[in-house]
Amino acid sequence: MTNREQALAGKVALVTGAGRGIGRAIAIAYAGAGAAVCCAARTRAQVEAVAAEVEAGGGQALAAATDVADASSVERAVAATAARFGGLDILVINAGISPPKSEVAAIDAAVWSETIAINLTGAYLCARAAIPHLRARGGGKIITIGSGMGHRGAADSSAYCVSKAGLWMFTRVLGMELRGDNISVNELIPGPVNTAMTPASPTGEPGIPDGEWFKEPEEVAPLALFLATAPDGGPTAQSFSLMRRDG
Ligand SMILES: NC(=O)c1ccc[n+]([C@@H]2O[C@H](COP(=O)([O-])OP(=O)(O)OC[C@H]3O[C@@H](n4cnc5c(N)ncnc54)[C@H](OP(=O)(O)O)[C@@H]3O)[C@@H](O)[C@H]2O)c1
């Protein structure tokens, strides 16, 4: 293996939403770079499959059935990761949902609340649980998976846009708070990615804006690796985007 492939040797990462899609690709990439990885999401069979895939490739992994909207579930996943691998260096806040499109006047209140609970409050719960462990290591990385929709908005997607706008502000505030702890906090905006979440148009084709780069989850991993391996004291409270237009 080259040095680049082992850039995360000795590091421990927890990736939420690692059962499929972007989170799965990031977990596998981090493990390939030498990190021990905790794969956390609600569907146990999916996180177990990703952890097994990592281990089959010679990596170290833990599967944690976790609901990021549940504080005690998050605490358990973080504690299990630290207990199994001896600490925590990198937290990827990736778990998220995107509810069906609906104008504000029609969106169901329960759907709105669930979106905020998972995409935004879940990020807070994960960061809150992880920070003591990152501080104990003398530094670390928190990477939030944001969205262009949280920067520019989009009709009929209020809950999702608001949750991701809040996540971007959370990233900035947390980056400011943790600067003195050598912990960087940055947002990664993937742009459109071919996952279960990708919205389909009425014709069944993905509704990708004109000119956008519609990518596979594995094509997001290099930027996630860049952020995880950036030097201590590197960028923080910043947004890094794979989009081709503003946001
Ligand atoms: N796909 C895109 O085009 C795109 C673009 C911009 C941003 N993003 C963002 O990228 C992130 C990953 O999305 P994706 O496209 O990879 O979607 P995905 O394939 O649907 O994966 C989402 C992951 O999040 C997990 N998750 C959802 N709710 C959870 C909860 N309450 N607790 C723990 N895990 C939970 C899911 O597992 P369970 O359901 O089993 O819990 C799954 O593993 C999301 O934050 C999304 O907003 C995606």
The ligand as an ORCA input file, in Angstrom:
! r2SCAN-3c Opt
* xyz 0 1
  N     -28.025     11.684     -2.849
  C     -27.874     12.979     -3.105
  O     -28.038     13.411     -4.259
  C     -27.490     13.933     -1.997
  C     -27.206     15.248     -2.346
  C     -26.849     16.151     -1.357
  C     -26.764     15.722     -0.030
  N     -27.051     14.419      0.272
  C     -26.949     14.029      1.688
  O     -26.096     12.912      1.804
  C     -26.450     12.164      2.965
  C     -26.531     10.696      2.594
  O     -27.588     10.521      1.675
  P     -27.639      9.363      0.590
  O     -27.922      9.995     -0.710
  O     -26.492      8.456      0.724
  O     -29.013      8.660      1.055
  P     -29.389      7.139      1.394
  O     -28.785      6.228      0.403
  O     -30.841      7.152      1.618
  O     -28.625      6.896      2.788
  C     -29.014      7.569      3.960
  C     -28.383      6.870      5.144
  O     -28.782      7.577      6.337
  C     -29.317      6.629      7.245
  N     -30.294      7.241      8.130
  C     -31.456      7.861      7.824
  N     -32.094      8.239      8.935
  C     -31.323      7.842      9.985
  C     -31.444      7.921     11.396
  N     -32.514      8.468     11.981
  N     -30.445      7.420     12.158
  C     -29.360      6.848     11.591
  N     -29.195      6.727     10.270
  C     -30.175      7.224      9.480
  C     -29.931      5.553      6.359
  O     -30.079      4.319      7.030
  P     -31.397      3.886      7.826
  O     -32.588      4.359      7.055
  O     -31.234      2.394      7.894
  O     -31.284      4.505      9.173
  C     -28.858      5.433      5.292
  O     -27.814      4.598      5.734
  C     -27.748     12.755      3.481
  O     -27.488     13.615      4.585
  C     -28.246     13.566      2.303
  O     -29.063     14.642      2.707
  C     -27.410     13.508     -0.671
*
